[in-house]
Amino acid sequence: MAAATEQDIGSVERFPDGSRTVVEIAGRQVGVFNVDGELHALPNVCPHQTGPLCEVARLTGTFRQAADGDWRKEWVHDGEIVACPWHGLEFHVPTGRCLAYPHIQLRRYSVRVAEGRVLLSVGGRRAAAAGAA
């Protein structure tokens, strides 16, 4: 695997809370999301049929069955879900996990803030551990 290439993609003000911005780095389109003040970067391609995954108007949430097993549905992950505009496949932005098919995991790119600038790395795989930056 090629070494990661870190690139300055703009000031932190370019990525306000709740935002979604698609940038190009090293020939790849990457969606950069600000979820509750934390930046996440995912490829702008859905693994289903290569739809433009990150070109949605906004992040949303999703429904799941109530925790008690009742027929009710609960709204969860508000502001953390990106849905492919082509077929609606949903992904949890902070983890890259597909909600319908848990074995599908999107690549996550390393993104960090240094001195007010947002730095994005592609080429290497981001650590899967919680809290990885």
N, C-alpha and C positions, 0 to 999 in steps of 0.2 A: 504494500500500500504506500502511496506517495506521502511524503511529509506534509503536514498541514501548512497552509498558507494563511497567515493572518493579515487582514486588510481593514483599514479604517473605513467604516461605512457611513460616518456622519456623527454629528453631535448628539448627545443624549436627548436633547429637546426634539429631535426628529422622530423619536419613538415614545410618545406620551402613553400613559396608562390606557390600556384597552385598544391600542393601535395595532395595525397590521400593515407592514411595508414589505414589498417585494424588491430585492436588490439582486444584482448580478455580480458574482465573484468567481474568478477562475473558470469562466465559461458556464457557470451553473446559476440558475435562478433559485433564490432562497427566500423564504418568507420569514420575516423577523416579527415576532409577536411580543407585546408587553402585556403580561398577565399579572395583575396585582403588583406592579412595580418590578417584576422579574422578567428579563428578556429570554426568549426561546427562539431557536432557529431551526426550521424544517425545510426539506426540499419542496419546491413548488411543483411537485408532480405526485399525483395519486397512484399508488401501486396497482390499482384495479385496471384502469385503461388509460393511464398517463394524463388524466385531466389536470387542469391548472388548480391544484388543491388550495393554494394560499391566496387566490384572487377572489376571495369572498368579501362581501360588504362588511361583515363584522363577525366576531366570535359569538357563539351562542352556548346553550347548555343542552341537556338531553334528558330523556325520561328513562327511568328504570323501575322495576317492580318494587313495591314498598318493602322495606327491610323486614317487616313482620310476615311477609309472604302473602299478604292480602292482595286482592285484585287491583287495589289502587296503584296508580303510577306516581312516582316522586320525581320532581324536577331536580337535577343534580348538575354539578360542574358548570354552573352559570358563568359565562364569559371565558370558558376554558376549552371549548369544542370548536374545531374547524370541520366543516362538512364539504366534501367535494361537490362543486357546482354541477357536475355531470350526472352523478347517480346517488349522491347523498351519503356516501360512506363517511362515517364520523371518526375523528381522531382526537384524542386528548392531547392538547398542545404541550403541557408540561412534561409528559412522559413519551409522547409519540405513539402511544398504544392505540390500535384500532379497537373501537368498542364492539363491533359486530364479530370480529375475528381476532381474538386475543393473541393468536400466533403471529399476526402481522404487526410489526413494529417499524415505524419510520426511523430513518437515520436522523439523528439530532446533531446539529453542529454547535461547536463551542462559540459562545458569544459572551463578551465581558465589557465592562466599562472601565476605562482608565483615563484619568484627568479630563473627564467630561466628554470623552470620545468613545464611540461604540466600535469594538474590534470583533470581527467575525473570522473564524477559521474554518476552512473546508479542506478536505483531503484526509484528515484523521477522523476517527469515530469518537464522538463525545462519550464520556464516561456515563454509564447507566445509573450509577448510584444517585440517590436522592441528594439534592444540594450541590450537584456538580455544576460547574459554571462553564 
